[in-house]
Amino acid sequence: MNQTDILFISHGGGPLPLLGEPGHRQLVQDLAGLGRTLPRPDAILVISAHWEAPRATVSAAGQPGLLYDYYNFPAESYDIAYPCPGLPALARAIASTLDEAGQPAALDNQRGLDHGVFVPLKIMYPAADIPVLQLSLLASLDATAHLQMGRALRALHFDGRLLVIGSGFTFHNMRSMPDGSDPAREERIAAFSDWLQDTCCNPGLDAAERERRLAHWQQAPHARFCHPREEHLLPLHVCAGLAGRPAGWHRASEVMHTRADLYRWSAGHEHAAPAHG
């Protein structure tokens, strides 16, 4: 897929990026900047942290609804609209590509796009006029399997420009709040985030070493402090497996005083412009 841009984003807390929450201001600016500077895609495929299935499953509805998979937020957060089209033919092609690579896949015509999809896309592409599909994580949460999923998608044929987005978070420990009670908290987050940045971006690492690190990510500094459960990290594994090369662009953004990183693997030899709003 020569015309494929690959992006990993930290998507923020529930609908808060769309509600004007001050702690999400930097992330919103960075996502909006990416929407303006990335080449306009003909379709978008999102791997969200918020969908796990026994086998890789692709949303295949022609007009996907939304899944408000968050709780105890203001009433207006359940009226958010993002009426993007789907693209069933591409969904079938993705499932077939995975099947042919020995990774059983399925189609889902009913499930709506979750907030890991529609929240960032409403910031990046507010017109909702680009077809959007979602690909699930595997319920096994096996890191190697998600790298393999990405590698399998390299064989996908799409007549157009595809944007693949891994939507998760580089830090996702909801029990650790930035309230000053843990003075070592930011040091731990920085140590893991720096390790992840080196793993994804260092051109001195060959592909095998990069994948070895990601497959054994639990060995990184403070890995389980940053990810007690790995679902918000694994979309990055799919992106890295698909890219098969170092990320060419990185941004250390911020969510509620916590570092939240973004990565881009550009198509061909293109480079992303800075994602400042």
C-alpha positions as CSV (number, residue, x, y, z in Angstrom):
1,M,0.0,0.0,0.0
2,N,2.2,2.8,-1.3
3,Q,-0.4,5.6,-0.5
4,T,-0.8,4.7,3.2
5,D,-0.2,7.2,6.0
6,I,0.0,5.6,9.4
7,L,-0.6,7.5,12.6
8,F,-0.7,6.5,16.3
9,I,-2.6,9.0,18.5
10,S,-3.3,9.3,22.2
11,H,-7.1,10.0,22.0
12,G,-7.8,11.6,25.4
13,G,-10.3,10.9,28.1
14,G,-13.8,9.9,26.8
15,P,-15.6,12.8,25.1
16,L,-13.6,15.4,27.0
17,P,-11.5,16.6,24.0
18,L,-14.9,17.7,22.4
19,L,-16.2,19.4,25.6
20,G,-13.6,22.1,25.9
21,E,-11.9,20.5,29.0
22,P,-8.8,22.6,29.6
23,G,-6.5,19.7,30.2
24,H,-7.1,18.5,26.6
25,R,-6.3,21.8,24.9
26,Q,-2.8,20.8,23.7
27,L,-4.0,17.4,22.4
28,V,-6.9,19.0,20.5
29,Q,-4.5,21.5,18.9
30,D,-2.2,18.7,17.8
31,L,-5.0,16.5,16.4
32,A,-6.5,19.5,14.5
33,G,-3.0,20.3,13.2
34,L,-2.6,16.8,11.9
35,G,-6.0,17.0,10.1
36,R,-4.8,20.1,8.3
37,T,-1.3,18.9,7.4
38,L,-1.8,15.2,6.5
39,P,-2.6,14.5,2.8
40,R,-6.3,14.1,2.6
41,P,-7.2,10.4,2.7
42,D,-9.8,8.7,0.6
43,A,-10.7,6.4,3.5
44,I,-9.7,6.0,7.2
45,L,-9.1,2.8,9.1
46,V,-9.0,3.1,12.9
47,I,-7.7,0.5,15.3
48,S,-9.2,1.6,18.6
49,A,-8.3,0.5,22.1
50,H,-12.0,0.2,22.9
51,W,-12.9,-2.8,20.7
52,E,-11.7,-6.3,21.5
53,A,-12.9,-9.4,19.7
54,P,-12.0,-13.1,19.6
55,R,-10.8,-12.6,16.0
56,A,-9.9,-9.5,14.0
57,T,-13.2,-7.8,13.2
58,V,-13.9,-5.0,10.7
59,S,-16.9,-2.6,10.8
60,A,-18.7,-3.1,7.5
61,A,-21.8,-0.9,7.7
62,G,-22.4,1.6,4.9
63,Q,-23.5,4.2,7.4
64,P,-22.0,3.4,10.8
65,G,-23.6,4.7,13.9
66,L,-21.8,5.8,17.1
67,L,-21.2,3.9,20.3
68,Y,-21.2,6.2,23.3
69,D,-19.0,3.9,25.3
70,Y,-18.4,6.2,28.3
71,Y,-20.3,6.9,31.5
72,N,-21.3,9.8,33.8
73,F,-20.5,12.6,31.4
74,P,-22.6,15.7,30.6
75,A,-25.8,15.0,28.6
76,E,-24.4,16.8,25.5
77,S,-21.7,14.2,25.2
78,Y,-24.4,11.6,24.2
79,D,-25.7,13.9,21.4
80,I,-22.3,14.1,19.6
81,A,-22.8,13.3,15.9
82,Y,-20.3,12.1,13.3
83,P,-22.3,11.0,10.3
84,C,-19.4,9.6,8.2
85,P,-20.0,7.0,5.6
86,G,-18.5,3.5,5.8
87,L,-16.9,1.6,3.0
88,P,-18.2,-2.1,3.0
89,A,-16.0,-3.1,0.0
90,L,-12.8,-2.0,1.8
91,A,-14.0,-3.8,4.9
92,R,-14.4,-7.0,2.9
93,A,-10.9,-6.5,1.4
94,I,-9.4,-6.0,4.9
95,A,-11.0,-9.1,6.2
96,S,-9.9,-11.1,3.1
97,T,-6.3,-9.8,3.4
98,L,-6.1,-10.9,7.1
99,D,-7.7,-14.3,6.3
100,E,-5.2,-14.9,3.5
101,A,-2.4,-14.2,5.9
102,G,-3.7,-16.9,8.3
103,Q,-5.4,-14.5,10.7
104,P,-9.1,-15.3,10.9
105,A,-11.2,-12.2,10.4
106,A,-14.9,-11.3,10.6
107,L,-17.2,-8.5,9.5
108,D,-19.6,-6.6,11.8
109,N,-22.5,-4.6,10.3
110,Q,-24.0,-3.6,13.6
111,R,-21.5,-2.1,16.1
112,G,-21.1,1.6,16.1
113,L,-17.8,3.5,16.0
114,D,-16.6,4.0,19.5
115,H,-15.2,7.1,21.1
116,G,-11.7,6.1,20.2
117,V,-12.8,6.7,16.6
118,F,-15.3,9.5,16.5
119,V,-13.8,11.8,19.1
120,P,-10.4,12.3,17.4
121,L,-11.9,12.2,13.9
122,K,-14.4,14.9,14.8
123,I,-11.4,17.1,15.7
124,M,-9.2,16.1,12.7
125,Y,-11.9,15.8,10.0
126,P,-15.0,17.7,11.3
127,A,-16.9,17.5,8.0
128,A,-17.3,13.7,8.5
129,D,-17.2,13.3,4.7
130,I,-14.4,10.6,4.5
131,P,-15.4,6.9,4.8
132,V,-14.4,5.4,8.1
133,L,-13.8,1.8,9.1
134,Q,-12.8,0.3,12.5
135,L,-10.7,-2.7,13.1
136,S,-10.8,-4.5,16.5
137,L,-8.0,-5.6,18.7
138,L,-7.7,-9.2,19.5
139,A,-9.1,-10.2,22.8
140,S,-5.9,-12.2,23.6
141,L,-4.1,-8.8,23.9
142,D,-1.0,-10.6,22.6
143,A,1.6,-8.1,21.5
144,T,3.2,-10.4,18.8
145,A,-0.2,-11.1,17.3
146,H,-0.9,-7.4,16.9
147,L,2.5,-6.9,15.2
148,Q,1.6,-9.8,12.9
149,M,-1.8,-8.2,12.2
150,G,-0.1,-5.0,11.0
151,R,2.4,-7.0,8.8
152,A,-0.6,-8.8,7.2
153,L,-2.2,-5.6,6.3
154,R,0.8,-4.6,4.1
155,A,-0.8,-6.9,1.4
156,L,-4.0,-4.9,1.4
157,H,-4.9,-3.4,-2.1
158,F,-6.8,-0.1,-2.0
159,D,-7.2,2.1,-5.0
160,G,-6.8,5.4,-3.2
161,R,-5.0,7.0,-0.2
162,L,-5.6,5.3,3.1
163,L,-5.0,6.7,6.5
164,V,-4.5,4.1,9.2
165,I,-4.9,5.4,12.8
166,G,-4.0,3.5,15.9
167,S,-6.1,5.2,18.6
168,G,-5.0,4.5,22.2
169,F,-2.8,6.2,24.7
170,T,0.9,6.0,25.5
171,F,0.0,6.2,29.2
172,H,-3.1,4.6,30.6
173,N,-3.1,4.1,34.3
174,M,-6.4,5.6,35.5
175,R,-5.5,4.9,39.2
176,S,-2.6,7.3,39.0
177,M,-3.9,10.8,38.8
178,P,-1.6,13.9,38.5
179,D,-2.5,15.2,41.9
180,G,1.0,15.5,43.4
181,S,0.6,12.5,45.6
182,D,3.2,10.5,43.7
183,P,6.3,12.6,43.1
184,A,8.0,9.9,41.0
185,R,4.9,9.7,38.7
186,E,6.2,11.9,35.9
187,E,9.6,10.4,36.0
188,R,8.1,7.0,35.4
189,I,5.9,8.2,32.6
190,A,8.9,9.9,31.0
191,A,11.1,6.9,31.2
192,F,8.5,4.6,29.5
193,S,7.6,7.3,26.9
194,D,11.3,7.9,26.1
195,W,11.8,4.1,25.7
196,L,8.8,3.9,23.3
197,Q,10.0,6.9,21.3
198,D,13.5,5.4,20.9
199,T,11.9,2.0,19.9
200,C,9.6,3.6,17.3
201,C,11.8,6.3,15.9
202,N,15.5,5.3,16.2
203,P,16.8,4.6,12.7
204,G,19.7,2.7,14.2
205,L,17.4,-0.1,15.2
206,D,16.7,-2.7,12.5
207,A,13.2,-4.0,12.0
208,A,13.8,-7.2,13.9
209,E,15.1,-5.4,17.0
210,R,12.2,-2.9,16.9
211,E,9.6,-5.7,16.8
212,R,11.5,-7.6,19.5
213,R,11.3,-4.6,21.8
214,L,7.6,-4.1,21.1
215,A,6.8,-7.8,21.5
216,H,8.4,-7.7,24.9
217,W,7.2,-4.2,25.8
218,Q,6.6,-5.3,29.4
219,Q,10.4,-5.2,29.9
220,A,10.5,-1.5,29.3
221,P,11.0,0.9,32.2
222,H,7.9,1.2,34.3
223,A,5.8,-0.6,31.6
224,R,3.2,-2.0,33.9
225,F,2.9,1.2,35.8
226,C,2.1,3.0,32.6
227,H,-0.1,0.2,31.2
228,P,-1.6,-2.1,33.9
229,R,-3.7,-3.4,31.0
230,E,-2.2,-3.1,27.5
231,E,-5.3,-2.4,25.3
232,H,-4.3,1.3,24.9
233,L,-0.8,0.5,23.7
234,L,-1.6,-2.3,21.2
235,P,-3.0,-0.1,18.4
236,L,0.6,1.2,18.2
237,H,1.8,-2.4,17.6
238,V,-0.5,-2.8,14.6
239,C,0.8,0.5,13.2
240,A,4.4,-0.4,13.7
241,G,3.9,-3.8,12.2
242,L,2.2,-2.3,9.2
243,A,4.9,0.3,8.7
244,G,7.9,-1.9,9.1
245,R,10.1,1.1,9.4
246,P,10.9,3.8,12.0
247,A,8.3,6.5,12.6
248,G,9.4,9.7,10.9
249,W,7.5,12.1,13.1
250,H,6.9,12.2,16.9
251,R,5.0,14.7,19.1
252,A,5.0,14.7,22.9
253,S,1.6,16.1,23.5
254,E,-0.2,16.5,26.8
255,V,-3.5,15.4,28.4
256,M,-4.4,16.7,31.8
257,H,-0.7,17.4,32.7
258,T,0.3,13.9,31.5
259,R,2.5,13.2,28.5
260,A,0.5,11.7,25.6
261,D,2.6,10.9,22.5
262,L,1.7,10.9,18.8
263,Y,3.6,9.1,16.0
264,R,3.5,9.2,12.2
265,W,4.9,6.8,9.6
266,S,4.5,8.7,6.3
267,A,3.7,7.2,3.0
268,G,6.8,7.0,0.8
269,H,9.3,9.7,1.6
270,E,6.9,12.4,2.7
271,H,7.3,14.2,6.0
272,A,4.5,15.6,8.1
273,A,4.4,19.3,8.8
274,P,4.5,20.2,12.5
275,A,1.1,19.5,14.1
276,H,0.6,22.8,15.8
277,G,-2.8,24.4,15.8
